[in-house]
Amino acid sequence: MKEYDLPVLLKLCAVIRDDESARKWLLENDYRELVEFWDAYENTERSFQWLLDNGHPELAALVDGLHEDEKAKAFLVKSNHRELAALIDAAEGNKTAVIWLLKFNHKPWLAVAREIYLSNKKKEPKGFWNFLNLGNPFG
């Protein structure tokens, strides 16, 4: 996996917030895989396949892990991408994962986890039924 410094991962954070100029910057500066990662997370199958076809299985596994595939998270740990496995848990609000990312100096990936967390929170339905959190009363 490529090494990504803080400015690059902050551009990814901006892409997660729908910043088109950040998307363009990543594409123009040879970080297409990060754009494809986010598109794959947002359910673009073509982008997921692009990650696999272009040598980024760890980013494809990250997508699957963020969609609750435990085997993908295990793959990340076994392939020595523990920071990405921790990112999955941190993006769900797991405090232990956040602390681990801080302890092992993976702050740029923690920033990505935070953006994913915030993006997912924005997508959660709001309203009366969600407030009561009764689950699906019709199921």
C-alpha positions as CSV (number, residue, x, y, z in Angstrom):
1,M,0.0,0.0,0.0
2,K,1.2,3.5,-0.7
3,E,2.1,5.7,2.2
4,Y,-0.3,8.6,2.5
5,D,0.7,11.7,4.4
6,L,-1.6,14.0,6.3
7,P,-2.3,16.5,3.5
8,V,-3.3,13.6,1.1
9,L,-5.7,12.0,3.7
10,L,-7.1,15.4,4.5
11,K,-8.0,15.7,0.8
12,L,-9.8,12.3,1.1
13,C,-11.6,13.8,4.1
14,A,-12.7,16.6,1.9
15,V,-13.9,14.2,-0.8
16,I,-16.0,12.4,1.9
17,R,-17.6,15.9,2.5
18,D,-18.4,16.1,-1.3
19,D,-15.6,18.6,-2.1
20,E,-15.2,18.3,-5.9
21,S,-11.9,20.3,-5.9
22,A,-10.4,17.8,-3.5
23,R,-11.5,15.0,-5.7
24,K,-9.9,16.7,-8.7
25,W,-6.7,17.3,-6.7
26,L,-6.4,13.6,-5.8
27,L,-7.0,12.5,-9.4
28,E,-4.5,14.9,-10.7
29,N,-1.8,14.0,-8.2
30,D,-1.8,10.2,-8.7
31,Y,-4.1,9.3,-5.8
32,R,-7.0,7.9,-7.9
33,E,-7.3,4.9,-5.6
34,L,-8.5,7.1,-2.7
35,V,-11.3,8.5,-4.9
36,E,-12.1,5.0,-6.1
37,F,-12.1,3.9,-2.4
38,W,-14.8,6.5,-1.5
39,D,-16.8,5.8,-4.6
40,A,-16.7,2.0,-3.8
41,Y,-17.8,2.8,-0.2
42,E,-20.7,4.7,-1.7
43,N,-21.7,1.5,-3.5
44,T,-20.1,2.0,-6.9
45,E,-19.3,-1.6,-7.9
46,R,-17.1,-0.4,-10.8
47,S,-14.9,1.5,-8.3
48,F,-14.6,-1.6,-6.1
49,Q,-13.5,-3.6,-9.1
50,W,-11.0,-0.9,-10.1
51,L,-9.4,-1.2,-6.6
52,L,-9.0,-4.9,-7.1
53,D,-7.8,-4.7,-10.7
54,N,-5.2,-2.0,-9.9
55,G,-3.4,-3.4,-6.9
56,H,-5.3,-2.0,-4.0
57,P,-6.8,-5.0,-2.2
58,E,-6.4,-3.4,1.2
59,L,-8.6,-0.5,0.1
60,A,-11.2,-2.9,-1.3
61,A,-11.0,-4.8,2.1
62,L,-11.5,-1.5,3.9
63,V,-14.7,-0.9,1.9
64,D,-16.0,-4.4,2.8
65,G,-15.0,-4.0,6.4
66,L,-16.8,-0.7,6.6
67,H,-19.8,-2.6,5.4
68,E,-19.5,-5.0,8.3
69,D,-17.6,-7.8,6.6
70,E,-15.6,-9.4,9.5
71,K,-13.5,-11.4,7.0
72,A,-12.3,-8.2,5.4
73,K,-11.2,-6.8,8.7
74,A,-9.3,-10.1,9.5
75,F,-7.6,-9.8,6.1
76,L,-6.4,-6.3,7.0
77,V,-4.9,-7.5,10.3
78,K,-3.3,-10.6,8.7
79,S,-1.8,-8.5,5.8
80,N,-0.3,-6.0,8.3
81,H,-2.8,-3.2,7.7
82,R,-3.9,-2.9,11.3
83,E,-4.4,0.8,11.0
84,L,-7.1,0.2,8.4
85,A,-8.7,-2.5,10.6
86,A,-8.7,0.0,13.5
87,L,-10.2,2.7,11.1
88,I,-13.2,0.4,10.6
89,D,-13.9,0.3,14.3
90,A,-13.1,4.0,14.8
91,A,-15.5,4.9,12.1
92,E,-18.2,3.2,14.1
93,G,-17.3,5.3,17.2
94,N,-15.3,2.6,19.0
95,K,-13.2,4.5,21.5
96,T,-10.6,1.7,21.9
97,A,-9.9,1.9,18.2
98,V,-9.6,5.7,18.4
99,I,-7.1,5.4,21.2
100,W,-5.1,2.7,19.3
101,L,-4.9,4.9,16.2
102,L,-3.6,7.8,18.4
103,K,-1.2,5.6,20.3
104,F,0.4,4.3,17.2
105,N,0.5,7.7,15.5
106,H,-2.1,7.0,12.8
107,K,-3.7,10.4,13.2
108,P,-4.2,10.9,9.4
109,W,-6.2,7.7,9.3
110,L,-8.1,8.7,12.4
111,A,-9.2,11.9,10.6
112,V,-10.6,9.7,7.8
113,A,-12.4,7.5,10.3
114,R,-13.9,10.7,11.9
115,E,-15.2,11.9,8.5
116,I,-16.7,8.5,7.7
117,Y,-18.4,8.5,11.1
118,L,-19.8,12.0,10.6
119,S,-20.9,11.1,7.0
120,N,-22.8,8.1,8.3
121,K,-24.4,10.0,11.1
122,K,-25.7,12.6,8.6
123,K,-27.3,9.8,6.6
124,E,-29.1,8.3,9.6
125,P,-32.9,8.9,9.4
126,K,-34.2,11.5,11.7
127,G,-37.7,11.8,13.0
128,F,-40.2,10.4,15.4
129,W,-39.6,6.7,14.9
130,N,-35.8,7.1,15.1
131,F,-36.2,9.2,18.3
132,L,-38.1,6.4,20.0
133,N,-35.7,3.8,18.7
134,L,-38.3,1.0,18.8
135,G,-36.8,-0.9,15.9
136,N,-39.1,-1.9,13.1
137,P,-42.6,-2.3,14.7
138,F,-43.9,-3.9,11.5
139,G,-41.2,-6.6,11.1
